[in-house]
């Protein structure tokens, strides 16, 4: 049973010295470990990616943009209190939240919370030559040690997007063990990042350059985008012995009608679907289950953690489920669909859309490593063997790990 999988079986030794603290000067110069369908490995460069893919692929990337989510306030006593933006509450829509002038409320984590009593925190900002006062007021406590925080500023012509850009810092991953630097403002964004909302980058996309995209188009690749705002839960460790006791984090995503149509066309023409990063994988593999829920008449646009493993919710036709999503969009007169997913992809998962994956090397005992294992050995009677073979080879070969590290191109065995 999937819930009985022991997370200790997905451990490996990762010395701190193997975690890349900064990216390479040229994004596509990183190494690329290729795992072929026969399980054989080869060592390449990311710039070679277009030549290593099947002909005429449908490639899907996550165009979310990381926000300056870390805001450091200083009290008159000298105490430093960090407010970390997680997701908007009022308004709850990301686009509307960043367009707000004067006030909005966000779900936040608070560092040094015990030093923040009732009084608001104040920060003076200069935005486009305008000086304004930003105030943060702590509201009610929320789940997961988070708090609702009300932000107000005394210039309604200034949007919250501009406030965040001026007041915050890029939230680089905690395992880098350093403060964010000015260079991270560019390094920790993909070249195709567009829609603001993430607190962590979809790091597989960090290796792409304009040259790589030009080469992909020369190989007749159909490049499409979706948006999944990566939350802080992506760094949440699995603390339970078995994965069934681990609460998977929920993330919001948006897909355009044109992407669903492209997926249906790819299925009809047997074009391979290439997912760039685990966030694209989670979104794509959530879509059929979302469509199946629509077919069952469910109103809530959300995919639960264990839906793919429940016989009552997993027996459906993929094409019919995607067509149901198009029907839902037509009935509601919308061209883009926003939903959420808490999907857990682990060995035993039934893959419906993704044929090839581009990803980085992930942390030991993480849900991302479970996803990679499920993808590699999905038709194998020995699940969990190929990922270890790949990671052992990468460790022996001095590959760089995690967000700023090297990449993999993975085909299932």
DRENKOL-653662 format. One record per residue (C-alpha): residue number from 1; residue in one letter; z, x, y. Coordinates in Angstrom, 3 decimals. Layout:
residues N
PT    nr   rest         up       east      north
PT   NUM      a          Z          X          Y
...
***
This chain:
residues 413
PT    nr   rest         up       east      north
PT     1      x      0.000      0.000      0.000
PT     2      x     -0.971      1.347      3.427
PT     3      x      2.444      0.740      4.979
PT     4      x      4.013      2.982      2.327
PT     5      x      2.048      6.087      3.414
PT     6      x      4.479      8.917      4.162
PT     7      x      3.878     10.620      7.490
PT     8      x      5.221     13.882      6.041
PT     9      x      1.984     14.067      4.020
PT    10      x      0.153     14.588      7.309
PT    11      x      2.038     17.629      8.504
PT    12      x      0.692     21.134      9.067
PT    13      x      1.976     24.264     10.826
PT    14      x      0.818     24.443     14.448
PT    15      x      2.135     27.491     16.325
PT    16      x      2.478     27.080     20.093
PT    17      x      0.042     29.934     20.542
PT    18      x     -2.748     27.848     19.012
PT    19      x     -2.395     25.049     21.592
PT    20      x     -4.930     25.610     24.367
PT    21      x     -3.127     25.489     27.716
PT    22      x     -6.355     25.541     29.759
PT    23      x     -9.981     24.669     28.984
PT    24      x    -12.836     27.134     28.761
PT    25      x    -14.773     27.856     31.953
PT    26      x    -17.811     26.053     30.537
PT    27      x    -17.057     22.797     28.754
PT    28      x    -19.801     22.905     26.113
PT    29      x    -19.067     26.547     25.183
PT    30      x    -16.152     25.499     22.979
PT    31      x    -16.366     25.825     19.222
PT    32      x    -17.394     22.908     17.041
PT    33      x    -16.296     22.633     13.421
PT    34      x    -18.835     20.559     11.498
PT    35      x    -17.730     18.667      8.379
PT    36      x    -20.859     17.520      6.547
PT    37      x    -21.212     14.471      4.284
PT    38      x    -20.953     16.767      1.247
PT    39      x    -17.642     18.099      2.567
PT    40      x    -18.987     21.544      3.433
PT    41      x    -17.921     23.096      6.736
PT    42      x    -19.855     25.178      9.260
PT    43      x    -18.900     26.813     12.551
PT    44      x    -21.012     25.894     15.576
PT    45      x    -20.826     25.519     19.357
PT    46      x    -20.505     22.189     21.147
PT    47      x    -23.772     22.813     22.988
PT    48      x    -25.481     22.473     19.578
PT    49      x    -24.192     18.908     19.090
PT    50      x    -27.507     17.099     19.770
PT    51      x    -29.238     19.086     17.008
PT    52      x    -26.501     18.284     14.475
PT    53      x    -26.602     14.478     14.772
PT    54      x    -28.788     12.124     12.711
PT    55      x    -32.012     10.930     14.383
PT    56      x    -31.834      8.245     17.090
PT    57      x    -28.075      7.687     17.106
PT    58      x    -26.175      5.104     19.112
PT    59      x    -23.494      7.179     20.843
PT    60      x    -20.483      5.445     22.399
PT    61      x    -18.201      7.154     24.955
PT    62      x    -15.038      6.017     26.747
PT    63      x    -15.598      6.123     30.512
PT    64      x    -11.971      5.634     31.547
PT    65      x    -10.694      7.850     34.366
PT    66      x     -7.242      9.439     34.422
PT    67      x     -5.138      8.492     37.433
PT    68      x     -2.595     10.615     39.306
PT    69      x      0.140      8.791     37.425
PT    70      x      3.043     11.187     38.138
PT    71      x      4.719     10.461     41.474
PT    72      x      7.623     12.706     42.512
PT    73      x     10.038     11.210     45.050
PT    74      x     12.822     13.232     46.667
PT    75      x     16.046     11.611     47.841
PT    76      x     17.901     12.834     50.920
PT    77      x     20.451     14.364     48.511
PT    78      x     17.693     16.558     47.117
PT    79      x     17.476     14.740     43.772
PT    80      x     13.945     14.586     42.336
PT    81      x     12.959     11.299     40.698
PT    82      x      9.621     11.020     38.948
PT    83      x      7.932      7.643     38.632
PT    84      x      5.241      7.616     35.966
PT    85      x      2.699      4.783     36.196
PT    86      x      1.966      3.114     32.853
PT    87      x      0.150     -0.160     33.527
PT    88      x     -0.168     -2.769     36.290
PT    89      x      1.987     -5.895     36.216
PT    90      x      1.209     -7.719     39.481
PT    91      x     -1.699     -8.010     39.550
PT    92      x     -2.118     -7.166     35.862
PT    93      x     -5.849     -6.451     36.122
PT    94      x     -6.500     -2.730     36.629
PT    95      x     -9.356     -3.191     39.080
PT    96      x     -7.410     -5.662     41.213
PT    97      x     -4.284     -3.493     41.095
PT    98      x     -6.123     -0.486     42.502
PT    99      x     -7.738     -2.660     45.182
PT   100      x     -4.378     -3.981     46.415
PT   101      x     -3.413     -3.324     50.018
PT   102      x      0.253     -3.221     50.900
PT   103      x      1.940     -4.174     47.615
PT   104      x      1.700     -4.090     43.828
PT   105      x      4.021     -3.878     40.809
PT   106      x      3.606     -1.471     37.874
PT   107      x      5.327     -0.821     34.585
PT   108      x      6.690      2.713     34.899
PT   109      x      8.758      5.333     33.162
PT   110      x     11.374      6.889     35.426
PT   111      x     12.604     10.452     35.189
PT   112      x     16.170     11.146     36.344
PT   113      x     16.826      7.397     36.319
PT   114      x     20.609      7.798     36.595
PT   115      x     20.166      9.211     40.118
PT   116      x     18.198      6.165     41.284
PT   117      x     20.594      3.439     42.329
PT   118      x     19.572      0.360     44.332
PT   119      x     18.003      1.909     47.417
PT   120      x     14.192      2.230     47.510
PT   121      x     12.567      5.647     47.218
PT   122      x     10.457      6.676     50.217
PT   123      x      7.507      9.035     50.491
PT   124      x      5.457      9.835     53.607
PT   125      x      1.711     10.137     53.009
PT   126      x     -1.290     11.140     55.089
PT   127      x     -4.422      9.340     53.933
PT   128      x     -7.617      9.859     55.862
PT   129      x     -5.700     10.827     58.981
PT   130      x     -3.400      7.813     58.692
PT   131      x      0.306      8.420     58.176
PT   132      x      2.084      5.766     56.142
PT   133      x      5.330      5.169     54.297
PT   134      x      5.227      4.486     50.547
PT   135      x      8.282      2.709     49.160
PT   136      x      9.206      2.299     45.481
PT   137      x     11.802     -0.317     44.504
PT   138      x     13.122     -0.567     40.958
PT   139      x     13.041     -4.075     39.493
PT   140      x     13.994     -5.243     36.007
PT   141      x     14.203     -3.066     32.897
PT   142      x     11.383     -3.522     30.385
PT   143      x     10.820     -2.598     26.763
PT   144      x     10.599      1.030     25.686
PT   145      x     12.922      2.358     28.423
PT   146      x     10.374      1.374     31.075
PT   147      x     11.026     -0.437     34.362
PT   148      x      9.048     -2.685     36.650
PT   149      x      8.608     -0.878     39.974
PT   150      x      7.411     -2.531     43.177
PT   151      x      5.340     -0.316     45.471
PT   152      x      4.866     -1.255     49.124
PT   153      x      3.211      0.630     51.951
PT   154      x      2.824     -0.194     55.609
PT   155      x     -0.971     -0.196     55.898
PT   156      x     -2.815     -3.081     54.258
PT   157      x     -6.171     -1.405     54.875
PT   158      x     -5.234      1.385     52.449
PT   159      x     -5.738      0.552     48.761
PT   160      x     -3.350      1.487     45.982
PT   161      x     -6.131      3.678     44.549
PT   162      x     -5.925      5.813     47.698
PT   163      x     -2.126      5.796     47.548
PT   164      x     -2.131      7.055     43.961
PT   165      x     -4.677      9.759     44.750
PT   166      x     -2.509     11.001     47.629
PT   167      x      0.960     10.569     46.137
PT   168      x      0.545     11.508     42.490
PT   169      x     -0.414     14.316     40.144
PT   170      x     -2.592     14.337     37.037
PT   171      x     -0.318     13.715     33.998
PT   172      x     -1.337     16.508     31.624
PT   173      x      0.048     16.220     28.062
PT   174      x      3.691     17.219     27.531
PT   175      x      2.795     19.651     24.729
PT   176      x      1.085     21.958     27.240
PT   177      x      4.586     22.898     28.467
PT   178      x      3.497     23.472     32.055
PT   179      x      3.200     21.610     35.334
PT   180      x     -0.174     20.200     36.308
PT   181      x     -2.325     22.477     38.465
PT   182      x     -5.005     21.726     41.025
PT   183      x     -7.703     22.618     38.484
PT   184      x     -6.485     19.869     36.138
PT   185      x     -7.729     17.255     38.609
PT   186      x    -11.268     18.101     37.417
PT   187      x    -10.632     19.738     34.048
PT   188      x     -8.741     16.713     32.675
PT   189      x    -11.570     14.272     33.461
PT   190      x    -14.769     13.745     31.505
PT   191      x    -17.978     14.219     33.486
PT   192      x    -18.693     10.518     32.893
PT   193      x    -15.234      9.186     33.833
PT   194      x    -15.581      6.131     36.049
PT   195      x    -13.024      3.334     35.603
PT   196      x     -9.508      4.262     36.772
PT   197      x     -6.564      3.414     34.549
PT   198      x     -5.684      6.074     31.955
PT   199      x     -2.609      8.266     31.907
PT   200      x     -4.239     10.562     29.338
PT   201      x     -7.833     11.709     28.968
PT   202      x    -10.124     10.754     26.077
PT   203      x    -10.222     14.448     25.295
PT   204      x    -13.181     14.592     22.910
PT   205      x    -15.312     13.742     25.931
PT   206      x    -14.095     16.762     27.899
PT   207      x    -16.672     18.980     26.151
PT   208      x    -19.737     17.062     27.357
PT   209      x    -21.931     18.410     30.162
PT   210      x    -25.041     17.168     31.902
PT   211      x    -27.061     19.610     29.762
PT   212      x    -25.651     18.153     26.551
PT   213      x    -26.482     14.623     27.693
PT   214      x    -30.009     15.663     28.642
PT   215      x    -30.486     17.172     25.197
PT   216      x    -29.066     14.047     23.530
PT   217      x    -31.554     11.853     25.375
PT   218      x    -34.295     14.252     24.302
PT   219      x    -33.230     13.488     20.724
PT   220      x    -33.634      9.743     21.393
PT   221      x    -29.903      9.054     21.536
PT   222      x    -28.885      5.685     22.994
PT   223      x    -25.769      6.520     25.027
PT   224      x    -23.440      3.628     25.831
PT   225      x    -19.988      3.307     27.346
PT   226      x    -16.840      1.279     26.857
PT   227      x    -13.525      1.447     28.679
PT   228      x    -10.167      1.880     26.976
PT   229      x     -7.313      2.906     29.241
PT   230      x     -5.309      5.474     27.308
PT   231      x     -1.577      4.828     27.547
PT   232      x      1.408      7.125     27.174
PT   233      x      1.864      5.674     23.690
PT   234      x     -0.885      7.987     22.477
PT   235      x      1.761     10.767     22.533
PT   236      x      4.400      8.655     20.774
PT   237      x      5.453     10.518     17.612
PT   238      x      5.841      8.774     14.279
PT   239      x      9.603      8.956     13.763
PT   240      x      9.816      6.814     10.628
PT   241      x      9.356      8.158      7.097
PT   242      x      6.561      5.679      6.359
PT   243      x      3.920      4.426      8.763
PT   244      x      4.809      0.796      8.050
PT   245      x      7.905      1.234     10.217
PT   246      x      5.984      2.722     13.151
PT   247      x      5.166      0.274     16.006
PT   248      x      1.624      1.108     17.116
PT   249      x      1.069      1.146     20.869
PT   250      x     -1.198     -1.452     22.464
PT   251      x     -4.082     -0.478     24.750
PT   252      x     -6.441     -2.550     26.885
PT   253      x    -10.202     -2.173     26.572
PT   254      x    -13.341     -3.635     28.102
PT   255      x    -16.799     -3.816     26.521
PT   256      x    -20.049     -5.055     28.007
PT   257      x    -22.271     -7.598     26.302
PT   258      x    -25.026     -4.975     26.185
PT   259      x    -22.890     -2.727     23.963
PT   260      x    -22.267     -5.491     21.425
PT   261      x    -25.998     -6.211     21.394
PT   262      x    -26.703     -2.502     20.868
PT   263      x    -24.261     -2.430     17.939
PT   264      x    -25.969     -5.400     16.313
PT   265      x    -29.330     -3.708     16.766
PT   266      x    -27.988     -0.469     15.279
PT   267      x    -26.722     -2.362     12.225
PT   268      x    -30.074     -4.102     11.789
PT   269      x    -32.084     -0.882     12.114
PT   270      x    -29.578      1.307     10.229
PT   271      x    -29.114      3.556     13.269
PT   272      x    -25.971      5.694     12.990
PT   273      x    -23.128      4.865     15.354
PT   274      x    -21.484      7.989     16.793
PT   275      x    -18.054      7.481     18.378
PT   276      x    -16.890     10.063     20.898
PT   277      x    -13.126     10.313     20.501
PT   278      x    -10.463      8.287     18.759
PT   279      x    -10.210      5.840     21.666
PT   280      x    -13.862      4.876     21.190
PT   281      x    -13.228      4.631     17.453
PT   282      x    -10.253      2.288     17.913
PT   283      x    -12.199      0.072     20.293
PT   284      x    -15.330     -0.140     18.177
PT   285      x    -13.451     -0.843     14.957
PT   286      x    -11.346     -3.486     16.734
PT   287      x    -14.400     -5.496     17.787
PT   288      x    -15.203     -7.005     14.359
PT   289      x    -11.585     -8.131     13.945
PT   290      x    -11.642     -9.605     17.427
PT   291      x    -14.811    -11.510     16.527
PT   292      x    -13.262    -12.703     13.274
PT   293      x    -10.275    -14.042     15.211
PT   294      x    -12.664    -15.908     17.506
PT   295      x    -14.371    -17.415     14.454
PT   296      x    -10.968    -18.624     13.252
PT   297      x    -10.403    -20.297     16.624
PT   298      x     -7.732    -17.931     17.916
PT   299      x     -7.491    -17.870     21.720
PT   300      x     -5.599    -14.580     22.151
PT   301      x     -7.968    -11.634     22.532
PT   302      x     -5.803     -9.104     20.739
PT   303      x     -6.042     -7.183     17.468
PT   304      x     -2.743     -6.688     15.678
PT   305      x     -1.572     -3.502     14.025
PT   306      x     -2.039     -4.596     10.418
PT   307      x     -4.841     -7.188     10.673
PT   308      x     -7.410     -4.967      8.909
PT   309      x     -5.189     -4.813      5.809
PT   310      x     -4.415     -8.528      5.534
PT   311      x     -6.753    -10.281      3.032
PT   312      x     -6.641    -13.459      5.128
PT   313      x     -7.879    -11.720      8.286
PT   314      x    -10.128     -8.998      6.843
PT   315      x    -12.598    -10.992      4.733
PT   316      x    -15.559    -11.608      7.044
PT   317      x    -19.092    -10.429      7.772
PT   318      x    -19.335     -7.770     10.477
PT   319      x    -22.609     -9.020     11.931
PT   320      x    -21.326    -12.611     12.086
PT   321      x    -18.150    -11.452     13.841
PT   322      x    -20.072     -9.552     16.520
PT   323      x    -22.344    -12.548     17.033
PT   324      x    -19.204    -14.671     17.450
PT   325      x    -18.115    -12.390     20.296
PT   326      x    -21.468    -12.929     22.008
PT   327      x    -21.042    -16.672     21.553
PT   328      x    -17.558    -16.500     23.060
PT   329      x    -18.917    -14.631     26.068
PT   330      x    -21.722    -17.138     26.533
PT   331      x    -19.314    -20.075     26.308
PT   332      x    -17.066    -18.489     28.940
PT   333      x    -19.949    -17.310     31.155
PT   334      x    -18.884    -13.642     31.099
PT   335      x    -20.878    -10.449     30.591
PT   336      x    -17.892     -8.195     29.845
PT   337      x    -15.007     -8.763     27.469
PT   338      x    -11.460     -7.498     28.088
PT   339      x     -9.012     -7.484     25.198
PT   340      x     -6.256     -5.356     23.689
PT   341      x     -5.706     -3.617     20.392
PT   342      x     -2.761     -2.249     18.464
PT   343      x     -4.916     -1.439     15.445
PT   344      x     -3.533      1.128     13.003
PT   345      x     -6.308      3.076     11.268
PT   346      x     -4.964      4.868      8.218
PT   347      x     -6.189      5.718      4.695
PT   348      x     -7.241      2.450      3.079
PT   349      x     -8.906      1.148      6.232
PT   350      x    -12.296     -0.575      5.787
PT   351      x    -14.768      0.971      8.231
PT   352      x    -17.317     -1.409      9.691
PT   353      x    -19.133      0.307     12.583
PT   354      x    -18.471      4.026     13.079
PT   355      x    -20.638      6.422     11.032
PT   356      x    -20.000      9.740     12.813
PT   357      x    -17.070     10.942     14.906
PT   358      x    -16.697     13.585     17.602
PT   359      x    -13.049     14.481     18.116
PT   360      x    -10.558     17.262     18.839
PT   361      x     -7.824     18.730     16.632
PT   362      x     -4.749     16.501     16.693
PT   363      x     -1.000     16.949     16.469
PT   364      x      0.771     17.104     13.105
PT   365      x      2.210     13.833     11.820
PT   366      x      0.336     11.775     14.424
PT   367      x     -1.431      8.438     14.149
PT   368      x     -4.622     10.213     15.288
PT   369      x     -4.470     12.476     12.263
PT   370      x     -4.075      9.374     10.070
PT   371      x     -7.240      7.987     11.665
PT   372      x     -9.192     11.192     10.990
PT   373      x     -8.032     11.239      7.364
PT   374      x     -9.036      7.611      6.895
PT   375      x    -12.495      8.356      8.287
PT   376      x    -13.222     11.488      6.277
PT   377      x    -12.185     10.234      2.845
PT   378      x    -13.026      6.560      3.158
PT   379      x    -15.039      6.456     -0.079
PT   380      x    -13.003      9.069     -1.905
PT   381      x    -10.517      8.600     -4.738
PT   382      x     -8.543     11.509     -3.261
PT   383      x     -7.683     10.435      0.298
PT   384      x     -6.063     12.962      2.572
PT   385      x     -7.752     16.089      1.209
PT   386      x    -10.678     16.684      3.589
PT   387      x     -8.672     16.695      6.828
PT   388      x     -6.379     19.368      5.401
PT   389      x     -9.343     21.481      4.316
PT   390      x    -10.752     21.244      7.864
PT   391      x     -7.465     22.041      9.609
PT   392      x     -6.705     24.956      7.277
PT   393      x    -10.143     26.377      8.071
PT   394      x     -9.614     25.882     11.799
PT   395      x     -6.234     27.617     11.700
PT   396      x     -7.663     30.556      9.765
PT   397      x    -10.637     30.711     12.142
PT   398      x     -8.588     30.884     15.363
PT   399      x     -9.744     27.520     16.696
PT   400      x     -7.964     26.171     19.783
PT   401      x     -6.027     22.931     19.261
PT   402      x     -5.232     19.668     21.092
PT   403      x     -6.475     18.351     24.445
PT   404      x     -8.013     21.496     25.935
PT   405      x     -8.964     22.929     22.566
PT   406      x    -12.061     22.987     20.382
PT   407      x    -13.869     20.063     18.767
PT   408      x    -14.964     18.643     15.403
PT   409      x    -18.081     16.779     14.364
PT   410      x    -17.096     14.677     11.385
PT   411      x    -19.176     12.886      8.761
PT   412      x    -17.360     10.906      6.044
PT   413      x    -17.624     12.282      2.536
***
